[in-house]
Amino acid sequence: MKRKKGGEGGANWMDTYGDMVTLLLCFFVLLYSISSVDEKKWLALVQSFNPNAIYDLTETSGEGGASAEDYEGMGMEEQNAEMEQEEIDEAIEQLYQALIQYTQSSSAESSIDIVKGDGYVFISFDDAVFFNGDSYVLRDEGVQLLTNICSILDGKRDFIDEIRVMGHTAQANPDRPNTPMVDRFLSSNRATEAAVFLQQHTQIKGERIVTVGYGQHRPIDSNATAETRSHNRRVEIVITGLNVEDMMGDAVEQYYTTRAGGPEETGSPEYSTAEGAPAPDGQDTQD
């Protein structure tokens, strides 16, 4: 009987080793191919090794933590948020350009100042555009001006977070401050008249329109002369765009929708003119 030659066992060992290396290579290639954490692919891989593990894995992923789809969704949400913010910024820019174009063709151009900042548009009006001296009744010129502004705002209402209307007076007597009650009353009512008009002539929700009466306390010029005092008598409107990254952007809406028994939205009240409020001696009397 012939004896088997030595060394054939070594060849068998090499075959086994080669198969193992090939399997490892395929395994790592497979891992690399699903590095994007696709849950379906991952479950298929796990099931190929242990069919009984598929149930445990799906149950565990449902109990806590973020799934593969959650991670992919988070990436998509970030991309969508970035796209949405770009759309909002573009809308605010278009709003600014439309306001500039309108005021340049308006007879009140010299009495209106418009500035654009990061996510907002700031408009300042001399109070003479809207009101007569010591009155908070809108003049016809002011009504026409606000009507056109409302049309522009309404076209971008879906991108507006807040409209803040601010009223200001001047200290008529440099040596004596205005009486706080009348001073605040006049500035607040001027801001309110403009805000009510905006609410009634646009589809912007009322909770997004805010009024502030500063009285004489936010001057932009001295009160030494009639001309400088006229600069301080003004109405300002700040239009703020939405910010998808700022969760407080919808704080007002969140508060009223989540608070039990919060007020329901109702229709706007009828617009009515108000009587002018005469100012006592030493108040914001027009020169």
C-alpha atoms as an extended CHARMM CRD file, in Angstrom:
* protein
*
       287  EXT
         1         1  MET       CA              0.0000000000        0.0000000000        0.0000000000  PROA      1               0.0000000000
         2         2  LYS       CA              1.2900000000        3.4020000000       -0.9360000000  PROA      2               0.0000000000
         3         3  ARG       CA              1.6220000000        5.9910000000        1.7810000000  PROA      3               0.0000000000
         4         4  LYS       CA             -0.1050000000        9.3170000000        1.2740000000  PROA      4               0.0000000000
         5         5  LYS       CA              2.2260000000       12.1470000000        0.6360000000  PROA      5               0.0000000000
         6         6  GLY       CA              2.5160000000       14.7240000000        3.3600000000  PROA      6               0.0000000000
         7         7  GLY       CA              1.4360000000       18.3040000000        2.8010000000  PROA      7               0.0000000000
         8         8  GLU       CA             -2.0760000000       17.6880000000        1.4740000000  PROA      8               0.0000000000
         9         9  GLY       CA             -3.5160000000       18.6920000000        4.8440000000  PROA      9               0.0000000000
        10        10  GLY       CA             -1.8070000000       22.0440000000        4.4460000000  PROA      10              0.0000000000
        11        11  ALA       CA             -3.6860000000       22.6650000000        1.2220000000  PROA      11              0.0000000000
        12        12  ASN       CA             -6.9870000000       21.9990000000        2.9650000000  PROA      12              0.0000000000
        13        13  TRP       CA             -6.0560000000       24.4750000000        5.6910000000  PROA      13              0.0000000000
        14        14  MET       CA             -5.2810000000       27.1330000000        3.1100000000  PROA      14              0.0000000000
        15        15  ASP       CA             -8.6520000000       26.5960000000        1.4660000000  PROA      15              0.0000000000
        16        16  THR       CA            -10.4070000000       27.0810000000        4.7900000000  PROA      16              0.0000000000
        17        17  TYR       CA             -8.3520000000       30.1880000000        5.5680000000  PROA      17              0.0000000000
        18        18  GLY       CA             -9.0640000000       31.6670000000        2.1590000000  PROA      18              0.0000000000
        19        19  ASP       CA            -12.7940000000       31.0860000000        2.5730000000  PROA      19              0.0000000000
        20        20  MET       CA            -12.7340000000       32.7700000000        5.9850000000  PROA      20              0.0000000000
        21        21  VAL       CA            -10.8680000000       35.8260000000        4.6870000000  PROA      21              0.0000000000
        22        22  THR       CA            -13.2960000000       36.1000000000        1.7810000000  PROA      22              0.0000000000
        23        23  LEU       CA            -16.2650000000       35.9640000000        4.1540000000  PROA      23              0.0000000000
        24        24  LEU       CA            -14.7250000000       38.6280000000        6.4000000000  PROA      24              0.0000000000
        25        25  LEU       CA            -14.0970000000       40.8420000000        3.3930000000  PROA      25              0.0000000000
        26        26  CYS       CA            -17.6940000000       40.4320000000        2.2560000000  PROA      26              0.0000000000
        27        27  PHE       CA            -18.8790000000       41.1630000000        5.7940000000  PROA      27              0.0000000000
        28        28  PHE       CA            -16.9690000000       44.4470000000        6.0390000000  PROA      28              0.0000000000
        29        29  VAL       CA            -18.0080000000       45.4670000000        2.5280000000  PROA      29              0.0000000000
        30        30  LEU       CA            -21.5940000000       44.8370000000        3.5850000000  PROA      30              0.0000000000
        31        31  LEU       CA            -21.1340000000       46.9160000000        6.7300000000  PROA      31              0.0000000000
        32        32  TYR       CA            -19.6530000000       49.7430000000        4.6800000000  PROA      32              0.0000000000
        33        33  SER       CA            -22.5200000000       49.6040000000        2.1950000000  PROA      33              0.0000000000
        34        34  ILE       CA            -25.0790000000       50.1460000000        4.9690000000  PROA      34              0.0000000000
        35        35  SER       CA            -23.0790000000       52.7620000000        6.8550000000  PROA      35              0.0000000000
        36        36  SER       CA            -25.9990000000       55.1690000000        6.3240000000  PROA      36              0.0000000000
        37        37  VAL       CA            -27.8280000000       53.1680000000        9.0280000000  PROA      37              0.0000000000
        38        38  ASP       CA            -30.7430000000       51.9900000000        6.9250000000  PROA      38              0.0000000000
        39        39  GLU       CA            -32.9470000000       50.1420000000        9.3830000000  PROA      39              0.0000000000
        40        40  LYS       CA            -34.3840000000       47.7230000000        6.8180000000  PROA      40              0.0000000000
        41        41  LYS       CA            -30.9330000000       46.6860000000        5.6180000000  PROA      41              0.0000000000
        42        42  TRP       CA            -29.7060000000       46.3350000000        9.1710000000  PROA      42              0.0000000000
        43        43  LEU       CA            -32.6350000000       44.1270000000       10.1300000000  PROA      43              0.0000000000
        44        44  ALA       CA            -32.0600000000       41.9800000000        7.0440000000  PROA      44              0.0000000000
        45        45  LEU       CA            -28.4160000000       41.5360000000        8.0260000000  PROA      45              0.0000000000
        46        46  VAL       CA            -29.2820000000       40.5940000000       11.6070000000  PROA      46              0.0000000000
        47        47  GLN       CA            -31.9440000000       38.1870000000       10.4290000000  PROA      47              0.0000000000
        48        48  SER       CA            -29.4560000000       36.4380000000        8.1420000000  PROA      48              0.0000000000
        49        49  PHE       CA            -27.3110000000       35.5910000000       11.1780000000  PROA      49              0.0000000000
        50        50  ASN       CA            -30.0760000000       34.9410000000       13.6850000000  PROA      50              0.0000000000
        51        51  PRO       CA            -33.6950000000       34.7700000000       12.4890000000  PROA      51              0.0000000000
        52        52  ASN       CA            -34.9510000000       34.8050000000       16.0860000000  PROA      52              0.0000000000
        53        53  ALA       CA            -33.2540000000       38.1240000000       16.8250000000  PROA      53              0.0000000000
        54        54  ILE       CA            -35.4340000000       40.1240000000       14.4620000000  PROA      54              0.0000000000
        55        55  TYR       CA            -38.3370000000       40.2860000000       16.8930000000  PROA      55              0.0000000000
        56        56  ASP       CA            -36.1960000000       41.3750000000       19.8320000000  PROA      56              0.0000000000
        57        57  LEU       CA            -34.5090000000       44.0670000000       17.7680000000  PROA      57              0.0000000000
        58        58  THR       CA            -37.7360000000       45.6360000000       16.5280000000  PROA      58              0.0000000000
        59        59  GLU       CA            -39.2370000000       45.5430000000       20.0110000000  PROA      59              0.0000000000
        60        60  THR       CA            -36.1710000000       47.2220000000       21.5180000000  PROA      60              0.0000000000
        61        61  SER       CA            -36.0300000000       49.9390000000       18.8930000000  PROA      61              0.0000000000
        62        62  GLY       CA            -39.6650000000       50.7650000000       19.5680000000  PROA      62              0.0000000000
        63        63  GLU       CA            -39.2100000000       51.1410000000       23.3150000000  PROA      63              0.0000000000
        64        64  GLY       CA            -36.6750000000       53.9270000000       23.3670000000  PROA      64              0.0000000000
        65        65  GLY       CA            -33.9650000000       55.7690000000       21.5000000000  PROA      65              0.0000000000
        66        66  ALA       CA            -33.9260000000       56.9570000000       17.9210000000  PROA      66              0.0000000000
        67        67  SER       CA            -34.3520000000       54.4750000000       15.1020000000  PROA      67              0.0000000000
        68        68  ALA       CA            -32.4910000000       54.5600000000       11.8090000000  PROA      68              0.0000000000
        69        69  GLU       CA            -35.4700000000       56.2610000000       10.2050000000  PROA      69              0.0000000000
        70        70  ASP       CA            -35.3940000000       58.8560000000       12.9840000000  PROA      70              0.0000000000
        71        71  TYR       CA            -31.7720000000       59.6770000000       12.1970000000  PROA      71              0.0000000000
        72        72  GLU       CA            -32.5280000000       59.9470000000        8.5060000000  PROA      72              0.0000000000
        73        73  GLY       CA            -35.6060000000       62.0460000000        9.3170000000  PROA      73              0.0000000000
        74        74  MET       CA            -33.5460000000       64.3730000000       11.4740000000  PROA      74              0.0000000000
        75        75  GLY       CA            -31.2200000000       64.9980000000        8.5520000000  PROA      75              0.0000000000
        76        76  MET       CA            -34.1370000000       65.7170000000        6.2520000000  PROA      76              0.0000000000
        77        77  GLU       CA            -35.7160000000       68.0210000000        8.8400000000  PROA      77              0.0000000000
        78        78  GLU       CA            -32.5020000000       70.0220000000        9.0940000000  PROA      78              0.0000000000
        79        79  GLN       CA            -32.3330000000       70.3270000000        5.3230000000  PROA      79              0.0000000000
        80        80  ASN       CA            -35.9960000000       71.3230000000        5.1440000000  PROA      80              0.0000000000
        81        81  ALA       CA            -35.5040000000       73.8510000000        7.9520000000  PROA      81              0.0000000000
        82        82  GLU       CA            -32.5860000000       75.3970000000        6.0820000000  PROA      82              0.0000000000
        83        83  MET       CA            -34.6250000000       75.5930000000        2.8930000000  PROA      83              0.0000000000
        84        84  GLU       CA            -37.6000000000       77.0530000000        4.7590000000  PROA      84              0.0000000000
        85        85  GLN       CA            -35.4300000000       79.6940000000        6.4410000000  PROA      85              0.0000000000
        86        86  GLU       CA            -33.9770000000       80.6900000000        3.0830000000  PROA      86              0.0000000000
        87        87  GLU       CA            -37.5130000000       81.0380000000        1.7560000000  PROA      87              0.0000000000
        88        88  ILE       CA            -38.5000000000       83.1840000000        4.7430000000  PROA      88              0.0000000000
        89        89  ASP       CA            -35.4370000000       85.4150000000        4.3830000000  PROA      89              0.0000000000
        90        90  GLU       CA            -36.1750000000       85.8430000000        0.6870000000  PROA      90              0.0000000000
        91        91  ALA       CA            -39.7850000000       86.7720000000        1.4910000000  PROA      91              0.0000000000
        92        92  ILE       CA            -38.6700000000       89.4180000000        4.0100000000  PROA      92              0.0000000000
        93        93  GLU       CA            -36.2570000000       90.8270000000        1.4330000000  PROA      93              0.0000000000
        94        94  GLN       CA            -39.0750000000       91.0110000000       -1.1170000000  PROA      94              0.0000000000
        95        95  LEU       CA            -41.2760000000       92.7020000000        1.4810000000  PROA      95              0.0000000000
        96        96  TYR       CA            -38.5800000000       95.2900000000        2.1280000000  PROA      96              0.0000000000
        97        97  GLN       CA            -38.0880000000       95.9690000000       -1.5850000000  PROA      97              0.0000000000
        98        98  ALA       CA            -41.8490000000       96.3220000000       -2.1160000000  PROA      98              0.0000000000
        99        99  LEU       CA            -42.1030000000       98.8360000000        0.7450000000  PROA      99              0.0000000000
       100       100  ILE       CA            -39.1610000000      100.8220000000       -0.6170000000  PROA      100             0.0000000000
       101       101  GLN       CA            -40.6760000000      100.8740000000       -4.0930000000  PROA      101             0.0000000000
       102       102  TYR       CA            -44.0290000000      102.0510000000       -2.7690000000  PROA      102             0.0000000000
       103       103  THR       CA            -42.6660000000      104.8020000000       -0.5310000000  PROA      103             0.0000000000
       104       104  GLN       CA            -40.4800000000      106.1500000000       -3.3260000000  PROA      104             0.0000000000
       105       105  SER       CA            -43.6110000000      106.7320000000       -5.3700000000  PROA      105             0.0000000000
       106       106  SER       CA            -45.5340000000      108.1580000000       -2.4110000000  PROA      106             0.0000000000
       107       107  SER       CA            -45.9360000000      111.8390000000       -1.6430000000  PROA      107             0.0000000000
       108       108  ALA       CA            -44.9780000000      111.0290000000        1.9620000000  PROA      108             0.0000000000
       109       109  GLU       CA            -41.5630000000      109.6330000000        1.0280000000  PROA      109             0.0000000000
       110       110  SER       CA            -39.6840000000      112.2800000000        3.0050000000  PROA      110             0.0000000000
       111       111  SER       CA            -41.6730000000      111.3820000000        6.1360000000  PROA      111             0.0000000000
       112       112  ILE       CA            -40.9720000000      107.6450000000        5.9860000000  PROA      112             0.0000000000
       113       113  ASP       CA            -37.7410000000      105.8410000000        6.8010000000  PROA      113             0.0000000000
       114       114  ILE       CA            -37.3440000000      102.0970000000        6.0940000000  PROA      114             0.0000000000
       115       115  VAL       CA            -34.4250000000       99.9770000000        7.2990000000  PROA      115             0.0000000000
       116       116  LYS       CA            -33.8620000000       96.2370000000        6.9010000000  PROA      116             0.0000000000
       117       117  GLY       CA            -32.0090000000       94.2040000000        9.4990000000  PROA      117             0.0000000000
       118       118  ASP       CA            -31.3390000000       90.5210000000       10.0950000000  PROA      118             0.0000000000
       119       119  GLY       CA            -34.8080000000       89.0210000000        9.8000000000  PROA      119             0.0000000000
       120       120  TYR       CA            -36.7940000000       92.2220000000       10.2580000000  PROA      120             0.0000000000
       121       121  VAL       CA            -37.9390000000       95.4090000000        8.5390000000  PROA      121             0.0000000000
       122       122  PHE       CA            -38.1460000000       98.6700000000       10.5100000000  PROA      122             0.0000000000
       123       123  ILE       CA            -40.4360000000      101.4960000000        9.3330000000  PROA      123             0.0000000000
       124       124  SER       CA            -40.5490000000      104.9330000000       10.9620000000  PROA      124             0.0000000000
       125       125  PHE       CA            -43.2760000000      107.4790000000       10.1360000000  PROA      125             0.0000000000
       126       126  ASP       CA            -43.4600000000      111.0980000000       11.1870000000  PROA      126             0.0000000000
       127       127  ASP       CA            -46.6450000000      111.3050000000       13.2200000000  PROA      127             0.0000000000
       128       128  ALA       CA            -47.9140000000      114.1220000000       10.9860000000  PROA      128             0.0000000000
       129       129  VAL       CA            -48.4110000000      111.5100000000        8.2550000000  PROA      129             0.0000000000
       130       130  PHE       CA            -51.0590000000      109.7740000000       10.3610000000  PROA      130             0.0000000000
       131       131  PHE       CA            -52.3610000000      112.2680000000       12.9070000000  PROA      131             0.0000000000
       132       132  ASN       CA            -53.0810000000      115.9140000000       13.4940000000  PROA      132             0.0000000000
       133       133  GLY       CA            -51.6090000000      117.6060000000       16.5510000000  PROA      133             0.0000000000
       134       134  ASP       CA            -52.6620000000      116.0690000000       19.8830000000  PROA      134             0.0000000000
       135       135  SER       CA            -55.0430000000      113.6800000000       18.1020000000  PROA      135             0.0000000000
       136       136  TYR       CA            -55.0590000000      109.9510000000       17.5380000000  PROA      136             0.0000000000
       137       137  VAL       CA            -57.6340000000      110.0020000000       14.7290000000  PROA      137             0.0000000000
       138       138  LEU       CA            -56.1030000000      108.7280000000       11.4930000000  PROA      138             0.0000000000
       139       139  ARG       CA            -55.9220000000      111.3400000000        8.7650000000  PROA      139             0.0000000000
       140       140  ASP       CA            -57.0730000000      110.5060000000        5.2270000000  PROA      140             0.0000000000
       141       141  GLU       CA            -53.4550000000      110.5280000000        4.0870000000  PROA      141             0.0000000000
       142       142  GLY       CA            -52.5630000000      108.0570000000        6.8090000000  PROA      142             0.0000000000
       143       143  VAL       CA            -55.4780000000      105.7870000000        5.9080000000  PROA      143             0.0000000000
       144       144  GLN       CA            -54.3640000000      105.6920000000        2.2730000000  PROA      144             0.0000000000
       145       145  LEU       CA            -50.7720000000      105.0110000000        3.2860000000  PROA      145             0.0000000000
       146       146  LEU       CA            -51.6980000000      102.1830000000        5.6460000000  PROA      146             0.0000000000
       147       147  THR       CA            -54.0680000000      100.6790000000        3.0700000000  PROA      147             0.0000000000
       148       148  ASN       CA            -51.2290000000      100.2570000000        0.6030000000  PROA      148             0.0000000000
       149       149  ILE       CA            -48.8860000000       98.9390000000        3.2970000000  PROA      149             0.0000000000
       150       150  CYS       CA            -51.5360000000       96.4060000000        4.3490000000  PROA      150             0.0000000000
       151       151  SER       CA            -51.6900000000       95.1080000000        0.7950000000  PROA      151             0.0000000000
       152       152  ILE       CA            -47.9200000000       94.5660000000        0.7940000000  PROA      152             0.0000000000
       153       153  LEU       CA            -47.9210000000       92.9140000000        4.2280000000  PROA      153             0.0000000000
       154       154  ASP       CA            -50.7900000000       90.6180000000        3.3370000000  PROA      154             0.0000000000
       155       155  GLY       CA            -48.8480000000       89.1850000000        0.4290000000  PROA      155             0.0000000000
       156       156  LYS       CA            -46.1490000000       87.9520000000        2.8390000000  PROA      156             0.0000000000
       157       157  ARG       CA            -48.3110000000       87.1890000000        5.8650000000  PROA      157             0.0000000000
       158       158  ASP       CA            -47.2680000000       83.5200000000        5.9760000000  PROA      158             0.0000000000
       159       159  PHE       CA            -43.6660000000       84.5740000000        6.6080000000  PROA      159             0.0000000000
       160       160  ILE       CA            -44.3450000000       87.1980000000        9.3060000000  PROA      160             0.0000000000
       161       161  ASP       CA            -43.9030000000       86.3110000000       12.9610000000  PROA      161             0.0000000000
       162       162  GLU       CA            -44.8270000000       89.6280000000       14.5620000000  PROA      162             0.0000000000
       163       163  ILE       CA            -45.7640000000       93.2000000000       13.7410000000  PROA      163             0.0000000000
       164       164  ARG       CA            -44.9510000000       95.6190000000       16.5500000000  PROA      164             0.0000000000
       165       165  VAL       CA            -46.4660000000       99.1070000000       16.3500000000  PROA      165             0.0000000000
       166       166  MET       CA            -44.8570000000      101.7280000000       18.6130000000  PROA      166             0.0000000000
       167       167  GLY       CA            -46.1200000000      105.2240000000       19.3690000000  PROA      167             0.0000000000
       168       168  HSD       CA            -43.8870000000      108.1120000000       20.4860000000  PROA      168             0.0000000000
       169       169  THR       CA            -44.4510000000      111.6760000000       21.6360000000  PROA      169             0.0000000000
       170       170  ALA       CA            -42.1500000000      114.6150000000       22.3150000000  PROA      170             0.0000000000
       171       171  GLN       CA            -41.5300000000      116.6720000000       25.4220000000  PROA      171             0.0000000000
       172       172  ALA       CA            -43.1900000000      119.9510000000       24.4570000000  PROA      172             0.0000000000
       173       173  ASN       CA            -41.5440000000      121.9090000000       27.2640000000  PROA      173             0.0000000000
       174       174  PRO       CA            -37.8160000000      121.0590000000       27.5850000000  PROA      174             0.0000000000
       175       175  ASP       CA            -37.8980000000      122.2220000000       31.2090000000  PROA      175             0.0000000000
       176       176  ARG       CA            -40.9400000000      120.2100000000       32.2460000000  PROA      176             0.0000000000
       177       177  PRO       CA            -41.7310000000      116.5740000000       31.4040000000  PROA      177             0.0000000000
       178       178  ASN       CA            -45.1350000000      115.6160000000       30.0990000000  PROA      178             0.0000000000
       179       179  THR       CA            -47.7970000000      114.3510000000       32.4490000000  PROA      179             0.0000000000
       180       180  PRO       CA            -47.3400000000      110.5510000000       32.3410000000  PROA      180             0.0000000000
       181       181  MET       CA            -51.0270000000      109.7360000000       32.0290000000  PROA      181             0.0000000000
       182       182  VAL       CA            -51.6920000000      111.9240000000       28.9940000000  PROA      182             0.0000000000
       183       183  ASP       CA            -48.2700000000      111.2220000000       27.4770000000  PROA      183             0.0000000000
       184       184  ARG       CA            -48.7510000000      107.4620000000       27.6000000000  PROA      184             0.0000000000
       185       185  PHE       CA            -52.3770000000      107.7460000000       26.5940000000  PROA      185             0.0000000000
       186       186  LEU       CA            -51.6200000000      109.6670000000       23.4150000000  PROA      186             0.0000000000
       187       187  SER       CA            -48.6990000000      107.4900000000       22.2850000000  PROA      187             0.0000000000
       188       188  SER       CA            -50.5090000000      104.2440000000       23.1030000000  PROA      188             0.0000000000
       189       189  ASN       CA            -53.6830000000      105.2460000000       21.3030000000  PROA      189             0.0000000000
       190       190  ARG       CA            -51.7890000000      106.3300000000       18.2130000000  PROA      190             0.0000000000
       191       191  ALA       CA            -50.0680000000      102.9480000000       18.1050000000  PROA      191             0.0000000000
       192       192  THR       CA            -53.3850000000      101.2060000000       18.7280000000  PROA      192             0.0000000000
       193       193  GLU       CA            -55.1750000000      103.0810000000       15.9290000000  PROA      193             0.0000000000
       194       194  ALA       CA            -52.5100000000      102.0130000000       13.4400000000  PROA      194             0.0000000000
       195       195  ALA       CA            -52.4990000000       98.4230000000       14.7560000000  PROA      195             0.0000000000
       196       196  VAL       CA            -56.2910000000       98.1130000000       14.6040000000  PROA      196             0.0000000000
       197       197  PHE       CA            -56.2240000000       99.2870000000       11.0040000000  PROA      197             0.0000000000
       198       198  LEU       CA            -53.5630000000       96.6960000000       10.1550000000  PROA      198             0.0000000000
       199       199  GLN       CA            -55.5450000000       93.9250000000       11.8180000000  PROA      199             0.0000000000
       200       200  GLN       CA            -58.7780000000       94.8250000000       10.0510000000  PROA      200             0.0000000000
       201       201  HSD       CA            -57.2570000000       95.2360000000        6.6040000000  PROA      201             0.0000000000
       202       202  THR       CA            -54.9840000000       92.1780000000        6.5130000000  PROA      202             0.0000000000
       203       203  GLN       CA            -55.3940000000       88.4870000000        7.2190000000  PROA      203             0.0000000000
       204       204  ILE       CA            -52.5580000000       88.5470000000        9.7470000000  PROA      204             0.0000000000
       205       205  LYS       CA            -53.6650000000       87.0310000000       13.0520000000  PROA      205             0.0000000000
       206       206  GLY       CA            -54.3880000000       89.5340000000       15.7800000000  PROA      206             0.0000000000
       207       207  GLU       CA            -52.0780000000       87.8490000000       18.2790000000  PROA      207             0.0000000000
       208       208  ARG       CA            -49.1610000000       88.6480000000       15.9850000000  PROA      208             0.0000000000
       209       209  ILE       CA            -49.8410000000       92.3940000000       16.1160000000  PROA      209             0.0000000000
       210       210  VAL       CA            -48.4640000000       94.1300000000       19.2060000000  PROA      210             0.0000000000
       211       211  THR       CA            -48.7260000000       97.7590000000       20.3280000000  PROA      211             0.0000000000
       212       212  VAL       CA            -46.4510000000       99.7810000000       22.6000000000  PROA      212             0.0000000000
       213       213  GLY       CA            -46.7930000000      103.3790000000       23.7740000000  PROA      213             0.0000000000
       214       214  TYR       CA            -43.4270000000      104.8060000000       24.8110000000  PROA      214             0.0000000000
       215       215  GLY       CA            -44.5720000000      108.3730000000       25.3740000000  PROA      215             0.0000000000
       216       216  GLN       CA            -41.6290000000      110.7740000000       25.4130000000  PROA      216             0.0000000000
       217       217  HSD       CA            -39.1380000000      108.1990000000       26.6550000000  PROA      217             0.0000000000
       218       218  ARG       CA            -37.5570000000      107.0040000000       23.3810000000  PROA      218             0.0000000000
       219       219  PRO       CA            -36.4510000000      110.2490000000       21.7060000000  PROA      219             0.0000000000
       220       220  ILE       CA            -34.2470000000      110.1730000000       18.6080000000  PROA      220             0.0000000000
       221       221  ASP       CA            -33.5080000000      113.8940000000       18.7320000000  PROA      221             0.0000000000
       222       222  SER       CA            -33.4800000000      116.7190000000       21.2450000000  PROA      222             0.0000000000
       223       223  ASN       CA            -36.6260000000      118.5600000000       22.2960000000  PROA      223             0.0000000000
       224       224  ALA       CA            -34.9750000000      121.9700000000       22.0940000000  PROA      224             0.0000000000
       225       225  THR       CA            -36.6760000000      123.2020000000       18.9100000000  PROA      225             0.0000000000
       226       226  ALA       CA            -39.9240000000      122.6380000000       17.0690000000  PROA      226             0.0000000000
       227       227  GLU       CA            -38.0870000000      120.8620000000       14.2560000000  PROA      227             0.0000000000
       228       228  THR       CA            -36.2480000000      118.4090000000       16.5120000000  PROA      228             0.0000000000
       229       229  ARG       CA            -39.4130000000      117.7270000000       18.5050000000  PROA      229             0.0000000000
       230       230  SER       CA            -41.1720000000      116.7910000000       15.2690000000  PROA      230             0.0000000000
       231       231  HSD       CA            -38.5710000000      114.0530000000       14.7810000000  PROA      231             0.0000000000
       232       232  ASN       CA            -39.4700000000      112.5470000000       18.1440000000  PROA      232             0.0000000000
       233       233  ARG       CA            -43.2010000000      112.4910000000       17.3850000000  PROA      233             0.0000000000
       234       234  ARG       CA            -43.4570000000      109.3520000000       15.3190000000  PROA      234             0.0000000000
       235       235  VAL       CA            -45.0330000000      105.9550000000       14.7840000000  PROA      235             0.0000000000
       236       236  GLU       CA            -42.7620000000      102.9610000000       14.1780000000  PROA      236             0.0000000000
       237       237  ILE       CA            -43.5790000000       99.5150000000       12.8290000000  PROA      237             0.0000000000
       238       238  VAL       CA            -41.2200000000       96.5650000000       13.2060000000  PROA      238             0.0000000000
       239       239  ILE       CA            -42.0160000000       93.5420000000       11.0290000000  PROA      239             0.0000000000
       240       240  THR       CA            -40.2360000000       90.3880000000       12.1860000000  PROA      240             0.0000000000
       241       241  GLY       CA            -39.9190000000       87.3180000000        9.9760000000  PROA      241             0.0000000000
       242       242  LEU       CA            -40.3540000000       83.7650000000       11.1810000000  PROA      242             0.0000000000
       243       243  ASN       CA            -37.3120000000       81.8690000000       12.4340000000  PROA      243             0.0000000000
       244       244  VAL       CA            -37.6700000000       78.0930000000       12.0690000000  PROA      244             0.0000000000
       245       245  GLU       CA            -34.7480000000       77.4850000000       14.4400000000  PROA      245             0.0000000000
       246       246  ASP       CA            -36.2380000000       79.6510000000       17.1630000000  PROA      246             0.0000000000
       247       247  MET       CA            -38.8550000000       77.6080000000       19.0020000000  PROA      247             0.0000000000
       248       248  MET       CA            -39.9740000000       80.7510000000       20.8200000000  PROA      248             0.0000000000
       249       249  GLY       CA            -41.0600000000       82.2630000000       17.5300000000  PROA      249             0.0000000000
       250       250  ASP       CA            -44.5410000000       80.8220000000       18.0640000000  PROA      250             0.0000000000
       251       251  ALA       CA            -44.5730000000       81.3370000000       21.8260000000  PROA      251             0.0000000000
       252       252  VAL       CA            -47.8470000000       83.2570000000       21.7810000000  PROA      252             0.0000000000
       253       253  GLU       CA            -49.6400000000       80.6350000000       19.7160000000  PROA      253             0.0000000000
       254       254  GLN       CA            -48.1560000000       77.7930000000       21.7670000000  PROA      254             0.0000000000
       255       255  TYR       CA            -49.2540000000       79.4310000000       25.0100000000  PROA      255             0.0000000000
       256       256  TYR       CA            -52.8550000000       79.9020000000       23.9960000000  PROA      256             0.0000000000
       257       257  THR       CA            -53.2480000000       76.5520000000       22.2500000000  PROA      257             0.0000000000
       258       258  THR       CA            -51.7210000000       74.4520000000       25.0360000000  PROA      258             0.0000000000
       259       259  ARG       CA            -53.1420000000       76.3360000000       28.0220000000  PROA      259             0.0000000000
       260       260  ALA       CA            -56.3840000000       74.7820000000       29.1810000000  PROA      260             0.0000000000
       261       261  GLY       CA            -59.2550000000       77.1670000000       28.7120000000  PROA      261             0.0000000000
       262       262  GLY       CA            -57.2410000000       79.5380000000       26.5210000000  PROA      262             0.0000000000
       263       263  PRO       CA            -59.2180000000       82.1290000000       24.5960000000  PROA      263             0.0000000000
       264       264  GLU       CA            -60.5460000000       81.1850000000       21.2090000000  PROA      264             0.0000000000
       265       265  GLU       CA            -59.7920000000       83.3640000000       18.2310000000  PROA      265             0.0000000000
       266       266  THR       CA            -62.6280000000       85.7070000000       17.4190000000  PROA      266             0.0000000000
       267       267  GLY       CA            -63.3080000000       88.1200000000       14.6310000000  PROA      267             0.0000000000
       268       268  SER       CA            -61.8400000000       91.6060000000       14.6010000000  PROA      268             0.0000000000
       269       269  PRO       CA            -63.9550000000       94.3960000000       16.0960000000  PROA      269             0.0000000000
       270       270  GLU       CA            -65.4930000000       97.0150000000       13.8730000000  PROA      270             0.0000000000
       271       271  TYR       CA            -63.0700000000       99.8050000000       13.0740000000  PROA      271             0.0000000000
       272       272  SER       CA            -64.2150000000      103.0870000000       14.5620000000  PROA      272             0.0000000000
       273       273  THR       CA            -62.6200000000      106.4750000000       14.6550000000  PROA      273             0.0000000000
       274       274  ALA       CA            -61.6230000000      107.8850000000       18.0020000000  PROA      274             0.0000000000
       275       275  GLU       CA            -61.9380000000      111.3700000000       19.2900000000  PROA      275             0.0000000000
       276       276  GLY       CA            -58.7590000000      113.3490000000       19.5560000000  PROA      276             0.0000000000
       277       277  ALA       CA            -57.3560000000      113.7470000000       23.0250000000  PROA      277             0.0000000000
       278       278  PRO       CA            -56.4450000000      117.3390000000       23.8480000000  PROA      278             0.0000000000
       279       279  ALA       CA            -53.2470000000      117.6630000000       25.8060000000  PROA      279             0.0000000000
       280       280  PRO       CA            -53.0960000000      119.8030000000       28.9480000000  PROA      280             0.0000000000
       281       281  ASP       CA            -50.5610000000      122.5830000000       29.2590000000  PROA      281             0.0000000000
       282       282  GLY       CA            -47.0390000000      121.2890000000       28.9660000000  PROA      282             0.0000000000
       283       283  GLN       CA            -48.0650000000      118.1620000000       27.0560000000  PROA      283             0.0000000000
       284       284  ASP       CA            -47.1850000000      116.9790000000       23.5860000000  PROA      284             0.0000000000
       285       285  THR       CA            -48.6110000000      120.0470000000       21.8770000000  PROA      285             0.0000000000
       286       286  GLN       CA            -47.7070000000      120.4250000000       18.2240000000  PROA      286             0.0000000000
       287       287  ASP       CA            -45.7370000000      123.5230000000       17.3440000000  PROA      287             0.0000000000
